[in-house]
Each structure stands twice: as C-alpha cells, then as structure tokens.
Amino acid sequence: MEQQFSRLDSVMKPETIAKNEARLKSLMSRVAFYFAIASIALIMTGCGEKDDPQGEEIPATMTVSETSLNFSSSGERLSFSINANVSWTVSVNASWLSLSSSSGSNNGTITVTATENSSINSRSATITISGGGKSQTINVMQSGEFSCTISFYASRNFNCGLITITLQDYGYRTLNIYYPSGAPEWCGGASTANFYGVRSGTYSYTASCSGGLNWSGTITIGTDGITCIIVKLE
C-alpha cells in the first residue's frame, strides 16, 4: 500500500504534471496539424474533380435549312431557317434580292424577296451566312420570263411584192419569199418573218403588201412550254 501511495505521490508531483501537460499539448498540436493537412488535401481533390458548367466552352454550331432557292420570273418570296448557338450575319451579292434581316443570333428565319425578271434570260446569285467561325452559302436561281418565237410565212406567191408584218409591241418584219408547198417545220427559218423573245400574252398582228392584200389576227402565248408558233398567211 505504501508503494502505491508513493507512486501516486510521484505522479502528482508538480514537475511530473507539467511534463505530462507539455507532452499532451505536443500531441494535440501534431493531431491538429495532420488534420489540417488532410482537410486541405481533401478540398483540393474535390475542387479538381468538380465540373464547372459555366467554365466549359460550348462548340459553335450553325446549320442552314436550304442549299438552293429557285424563283419564278414573276418574283416571289421564299424563306430559309438558321439553327445556331452563335450570332450570325446574312449577305447577298445581287441587287434584285432583298433579305428580311441581315443579322441575328441563335435560331431564326430569313425571308428572301426576288423582284420580277423581265428578261428572257435566267439569273443567279449567292446568299452567304456566317457565324461562329463557320460559313454556308445558298445558291439562288431565277428563271427568265417565258418567251416564244413567232414565225410568219406565205403559203403561196401572192404576186403583190414585199409583205410587211407588224406584231403588237414588237415592231415589224418583211417577207419576200413563199413556201410553194408544205410549211416550215420550225421557227426561225430563212423563208419566214421571225419575231424572237415574245413574252407571254395576247398580241394582235397585221400584214399587208403593195398589191392591196391584207391580213390580221391575234396570237396568244401562254406559259405551257410552247416556244414556237408558226403563222400561215393565206
């Protein structure tokens, strides 16, 4: 029993208590240090693995619904759509075309208006859409106004000299030869009086010669694809 009290007295001595307190503080400091290191490592690891949606770069996309537009000669409006996640611009290289908008962003619809093509020749243009480092083109075609050739011929020799033929809006031509038999197979022959590029519509004509003979009538040209009309003077 005396030994136990002796040991207890030794433990309870002030110098022993002070040593134990110092050891305990050192141990707690080490534990706190390692805990702090572990916490920092965990935070850094978590930050490295976490995705930041706002920091991700979204690839630019832009598609156009049409690659070509075909207009009639009378002029009309046609549209195409743009699907994109970027800003874009639209331009055209022909004055006979106009755009409902020349710029925008994300999705949109552009209306293209073509003026009337009064020429018998077709015409073409290009629409360019650019945005997000991408560029696409639309090829535009407009047909020319439908036209026809009208050829007049004499079915026989009328012995009245030169025949003058006048077609409404298209001036006059002369005819000094006749077909002794049959008829021209096609327009534009050397033995016919030819009016080229006559557009759709109804026209009156007159013909006369110095011998006092006269002819008259009307000719209608539709848009049914007939490009040659042969008129017989008899």
Secondary structure per residue as TSV (DSSP state, phi and psi in degrees):
chain	resnum	aa	ss	phi	psi
A	1	M	-	360.0	-40.2
A	2	E	H	-63.7	-36.2
A	3	Q	H	-63.1	-41.8
A	4	Q	H	-62.5	-44.8
A	5	F	H	-63.8	-35.0
A	6	S	H	-63.9	-42.6
A	7	R	H	-65.3	-40.9
A	8	L	H	-62.9	-41.3
A	9	D	H	-61.7	-37.3
A	10	S	H	-65.6	-41.3
A	11	V	H	-67.5	-35.9
A	12	M	T	-84.3	-0.1
A	13	K	S	-63.1	144.9
A	14	P	H	-57.6	-41.7
A	15	E	H	-65.4	-33.8
A	16	T	H	-69.6	-42.2
A	17	I	H	-61.9	-40.9
A	18	A	H	-62.9	-40.7
A	19	K	H	-63.7	-43.1
A	20	N	H	-64.8	-39.0
A	21	E	H	-63.8	-39.5
A	22	A	H	-64.2	-41.7
A	23	R	H	-64.1	-41.2
A	24	L	H	-64.5	-42.1
A	25	K	H	-62.8	-41.4
A	26	S	H	-61.7	-42.9
A	27	L	H	-64.0	-43.5
A	28	M	H	-64.9	-37.4
A	29	S	H	-63.3	-41.4
A	30	R	H	-64.3	-43.7
A	31	V	H	-60.9	-45.3
A	32	A	H	-62.2	-40.1
A	33	F	H	-61.7	-49.5
A	34	Y	H	-66.0	-34.5
A	35	F	H	-64.9	-41.3
A	36	A	H	-63.8	-43.5
A	37	I	H	-59.8	-44.9
A	38	A	H	-63.3	-39.7
A	39	S	H	-65.0	-43.9
A	40	I	H	-62.5	-43.3
A	41	A	H	-61.6	-40.6
A	42	L	H	-65.3	-42.0
A	43	I	H	-63.7	-44.1
A	44	M	H	-64.9	-39.4
A	45	T	H	-63.4	-43.1
A	46	G	H	-64.0	-39.3
A	47	C	H	-65.7	-35.4
A	48	G	H	-70.4	-29.3
A	49	E	H	-91.6	-17.8
A	50	K	-	-76.1	134.1
A	51	D	-	-85.0	139.3
A	52	D	-	-111.5	98.2
A	53	P	G	-56.6	-34.0
A	54	Q	G	-73.2	-19.5
A	55	G	G	-90.9	-9.5
A	56	E	S	-76.7	138.5
A	57	E	-	-89.1	119.1
A	58	I	-	-86.6	126.3
A	59	P	-	-61.7	142.0
A	60	A	-	-72.9	133.5
A	61	T	-	-130.3	142.9
A	62	M	E	-157.8	121.5
A	63	T	E	-129.4	149.2
A	64	V	E	-119.4	137.8
A	65	S	S	-71.6	-23.9
A	66	E	-	-124.2	149.7
A	67	T	S	-110.4	-12.7
A	68	S	E	-153.3	152.3
A	69	L	E	-133.1	134.4
A	70	N	E	-122.5	118.2
A	71	F	E	-103.8	148.6
A	72	S	-	-78.5	164.9
A	73	S	T	-66.8	-25.1
A	74	S	T	-73.6	-14.1
A	75	G	-	88.7	139.0
A	76	E	-	-164.6	-178.6
A	77	R	E	-116.8	132.0
A	78	L	E	-131.2	155.4
A	79	S	E	-128.2	158.4
A	80	F	E	-142.4	156.7
A	81	S	E	-112.5	152.1
A	82	I	E	-119.6	126.3
A	83	N	E	-112.6	114.7
A	84	A	E	-152.6	163.0
A	85	N	S	-117.7	20.7
A	86	V	S	-134.9	171.2
A	87	S	E	-78.2	150.3
A	88	W	E	-144.6	162.3
A	89	T	E	-128.2	152.9
A	90	V	E	-128.8	133.0
A	91	S	E	-137.9	157.9
A	92	V	E	-138.1	146.6
A	93	N	S	-104.0	24.6
A	94	A	-	-138.2	135.5
A	95	S	T	-73.8	-18.1
A	96	W	T	-82.9	0.7
A	97	L	E	-115.2	140.6
A	98	S	E	-130.0	150.4
A	99	L	E	-112.8	143.3
A	100	S	S	-70.6	-23.5
A	101	S	-	-156.0	146.8
A	102	S	S	-108.7	-1.9
A	103	S	E	-159.1	163.4
A	104	G	E	177.3	-170.3
A	105	S	E	-147.3	154.4
A	106	N	S	58.0	-138.0
A	107	N	S	-85.9	147.7
A	108	G	E	-166.8	166.7
A	109	T	E	-125.0	132.1
A	110	I	E	-113.2	130.4
A	111	T	E	-102.0	128.9
A	112	V	E	-109.9	127.8
A	113	T	E	-113.4	128.3
A	114	A	E	-108.9	134.6
A	115	T	-	-77.1	168.3
A	116	E	-	-65.3	137.8
A	117	N	-	-100.4	100.2
A	118	S	-	-82.4	-4.8
A	119	S	S	-83.0	157.4
A	120	I	S	-82.0	-8.0
A	121	N	S	-94.6	142.6
A	122	S	-	-74.6	164.1
A	123	R	E	-142.3	159.4
A	124	S	E	-134.9	161.7
A	125	A	E	-158.1	173.4
A	126	T	E	-133.3	132.3
A	127	I	E	-103.5	131.6
A	128	T	E	-117.1	128.6
A	129	I	E	-114.9	124.4
A	130	S	E	-129.8	141.2
A	131	G	E	177.8	142.8
A	132	G	T	60.2	32.2
A	133	G	T	77.7	6.8
A	134	K	E	-114.3	158.0
A	135	S	E	-147.5	134.2
A	136	Q	E	-133.0	152.6
A	137	T	E	-124.2	152.6
A	138	I	E	-122.6	125.0
A	139	N	E	-85.0	129.1
A	140	V	E	-114.8	134.0
A	141	M	E	-129.9	141.8
A	142	Q	E	-132.1	126.7
A	143	S	-	-71.7	154.2
A	144	G	-	-78.0	163.0
A	145	E	-	-64.6	136.5
A	146	F	-	-58.5	135.3
A	147	S	E	-138.3	162.8
A	148	C	E	-142.6	154.2
A	149	T	E	-102.4	130.7
A	150	I	E	-112.2	125.3
A	151	S	E	-119.2	127.2
A	152	F	E	-102.8	143.0
A	153	Y	E	-143.0	154.6
A	154	A	E	-94.8	130.2
A	155	S	S	-76.4	-16.4
A	156	R	S	-159.6	175.6
A	157	N	-	-83.7	113.0
A	158	F	-	-88.3	-3.5
A	159	N	S	52.4	40.4
A	160	C	S	-125.4	15.5
A	161	G	-	81.6	-155.8
A	162	L	-	-68.5	132.1
A	163	I	E	-98.8	125.7
A	164	T	E	-103.9	125.2
A	165	I	E	-115.4	127.2
A	166	T	E	-115.6	126.7
A	167	L	E	-111.6	128.8
A	168	Q	T	-48.5	127.3
A	169	D	T	73.2	-3.9
A	170	Y	T	-126.8	14.3
A	171	G	E	79.2	-151.3
A	172	Y	E	-135.1	160.0
A	173	R	E	-137.1	161.7
A	174	T	E	-118.3	153.6
A	175	L	E	-135.7	124.8
A	176	N	-	-129.5	21.9
A	177	I	-	-144.2	157.9
A	178	Y	B	-134.9	163.1
A	179	Y	-	-93.6	116.5
A	180	P	S	-67.8	-27.4
A	181	S	S	-157.0	152.7
A	182	G	S	73.7	-158.0
A	183	A	-	-151.9	159.1
A	184	P	-	-59.0	142.6
A	185	E	S	-82.7	-21.4
A	186	W	S	-153.6	164.8
A	187	C	T	-75.4	157.0
A	188	G	T	91.3	11.9
A	189	G	-	-74.8	166.7
A	190	A	T	-71.5	-20.5
A	191	S	T	-99.4	20.3
A	192	T	S	-130.3	158.7
A	193	A	E	-96.0	117.0
A	194	N	E	-113.4	133.6
A	195	F	E	-113.9	116.1
A	196	Y	E	-100.5	152.6
A	197	G	E	66.5	34.4
A	198	V	E	-80.5	124.9
A	199	R	E	-84.6	171.6
A	200	S	S	-58.9	139.5
A	201	G	E	149.0	-178.3
A	202	T	E	-113.8	128.8
A	203	Y	E	-129.0	145.2
A	204	S	E	-97.8	152.5
A	205	Y	E	-138.4	155.7
A	206	T	E	-135.9	152.3
A	207	A	E	-143.5	144.5
A	208	S	E	-155.5	161.0
A	209	C	E	-138.8	167.0
A	210	S	T	-66.1	-17.4
A	211	G	T	-79.1	0.1
A	212	G	S	95.1	4.7
A	213	L	-	-84.3	145.0
A	214	N	E	-138.3	146.7
A	215	W	E	-135.3	155.1
A	216	S	E	-159.5	162.2
A	217	G	E	173.4	-173.9
A	218	T	E	-129.5	151.0
A	219	I	E	-130.3	131.5
A	220	T	E	-112.7	128.5
A	221	I	E	-113.6	120.8
A	222	G	-	-97.2	-162.7
A	223	T	S	-116.1	32.1
A	224	D	S	-91.0	10.0
A	225	G	S	94.9	-3.5
A	226	I	-	-75.7	119.1
A	227	T	-	-110.3	2.7
A	228	C	E	-142.9	124.5
A	229	I	E	-125.0	126.2
A	230	I	E	-109.8	126.7
A	231	V	E	-112.6	128.1
A	232	K	E	-99.3	126.8
A	233	L	E	-96.6	121.8
A	234	E	-	-143.6	360.0
